[in-house]
Amino acid sequence: MSARSFDLLLETAYLPEVPPIFEEGPATVYKKFEQTYKASRLQQKGTSTEELNFRFEIVRLGVAIAFIKAFSRLADNEGATEVLALLQEAVKAKSTKEIDKIIQKKIAAFDTLYQEIFVHEQREQILALFERTLDAGSKQELDELILEGLDLLQTIDFDHTPDDDEDDPIDDEFIKSIQ
């Protein structure tokens, strides 16, 4: 997994905007996580479990932010906007405890994400990736989610509007059947 993939995931989610999340840039954030992860595995002095957990949480928040931003671009959903703001606030925390405190304070915001999603395959896929991100417990899981997210986000036409749809033959058949 590369820091560039993490950076690209956020860029893709925010296009044409520049992701306003990490002052030092997503690639640097991921590299710091990777360095801490490697040092922890080698049991180097100065690498604490708290530092590793914090770096993991920051990357996980970045992945979650990418998915919620992409979801909000596809759906006019107040819940997504609220969750995005909450995650962006949490990513500025200085410790894992502070992240938990910020999230717990407004945990109810997550419930509103699932209102009014109707049947929209890409929105559902994005929310599924978001849920898996929240449940991720390892570097490998985050790396897989970043790559899956990149694949999915690159296939989505964020500029598509419902008015662009041509008549769906299934809908025509359904209409004829009820007449």
N, C-alpha and C positions, 0 to 999 in steps of 0.2 A: 504494500500500500504506500502511496506517496502523499506527501503534503500537497502536491499539485492537484491530486484528485479531490481532496477536501476543499481546496480553493476553488476548483472548477465547479464542484457541486453548489457552493454558495453563489458563485457568479451566475450559473445557469438559473438558479432559483430567483435571483434578483433582476436578471436582465430586463430592461436596459440599464437599470440602476447599478450603482456600485454598492456592494453589501456594507452597510454602516455598522458592522458588528465588532470587529477586532481592530484596535488601533494599530497593532503591529502586523496585521494581516493574517488571514487564515492559515497560510502556509507556515508562518513562523509559529503560530499556536500549535499546529499539528507537529511540527519538528520538536518543539519543547516537550510535548507529550511523548513522542517517540524516544527522545533522549532519556526522559525520566523513566519510561517503561524499560528501556534497555539497561539502564543503571540499576533499576530495581531487580531485574532478572539476574544481573551479575552481582547483586548484593553489595554494591559499592557504598562506601561511607558517604554520609550526607544525603542519601536518598531515603526519604521517609515514606511510609505508607500514605500518610496524609497528603503529601505532595503528589504522589502518583494518583490517588483518588481525585484530587482537585483537578489535575491536568486531564484525566479521563472525563470528568464531569464537564469541563469546559468544551472539550471536543464533542461530547455527546450533545450538549446544548447547541453547539454550532450545527450539527447534523439535524437536530430537531427543528431549529430555526429555518434551515433550508427547506425542509418538508412543509412546514406551516406557511412559509412565504409562498411556496409554489401552490399550495392549496388555496391560499387567499387570493392568488392571481386568477384561479379558476372559479372561485365561488365568492359571491358577495355575502360573506358570513361574518357577522359581528364577533362571534366567538373566536374565529381565526385571528382577527385583528387584536382582540384582547389577549389571546394566548401568545401571539407574536410579541406584543409589548412586554408581557410577563417574562418570556424567555430572554428577550433582549436586556431586560433589567437584571435577570439572574446571571447572565454571562459576564456582567461587570463586577460580580462578587469577588471577594478576595480569599474566600475559603469555602470548603464543601458545606460547612455548617451554615454559612451565610446564604449559599445557594438554596439549601433546604428551607431555610426560614422564609426566603422570598417566595419560593414556590408554594409552600404550605399556606402562606398568608392568603393566596388567591387561587387555591386548588380548584375551586368551583368553576373557574373559567374553562377548564378542560371539558366539563360536561356540555357546554354550549356548542362545542365543535361539531357534534353529531346531529344537531338540529338542521333541518332543511338541506341535507345533502342530496336528497332524492336519489335517483338512480343515475349515477355518473361514474363510470368505471374508473376513470383516471383519478377522480377525487378520492374514491374508495381506496385505490392503490396507494395514493400518497398518504392517506390517513393510516393505512396498514403499516407503511414504512415508519411513519411517525410513532405509532404504538410500539413497534419493534425497537425503535431507537430508545424509547423510554424504558423498555425492559432489558436493553443490552447490558451485559455485565462483563464484557471482555473487549480487548482491542480488536480481536479477530471479528467479532460481531459488528463492531463499528465500521471496520474496514469493508466488510461485506455490504453493509447498509449504504455506505458511501458509494460503492460501485453500482449497486442496484439502483440507488437514487439517481446517479448520473445517467444510467441507461434509460430509466423511465422519463426523467425530465427532458432529455434530449429528443424524445419522441412526441412530446406534448406541444401542440400548437396553442400557445398562450394568447395569440391574437385572434383565435377563432371565436366567433360570436354565434349564438343560436340562429340568428337570421341568415347565416351562411349555409345552413343545412338545406340540402335539397330534399324534396319529398321522399319520405321513406316508404318503400313499397309495403312494408308490414303495416304501417299506419294506414295506408290507403285500403289494404285488405280488411283491416279491422273496422274501419269506418263503413265500408260496403257491407260487412257482415251484420252491423247493427242497424242498418237502414231498412 
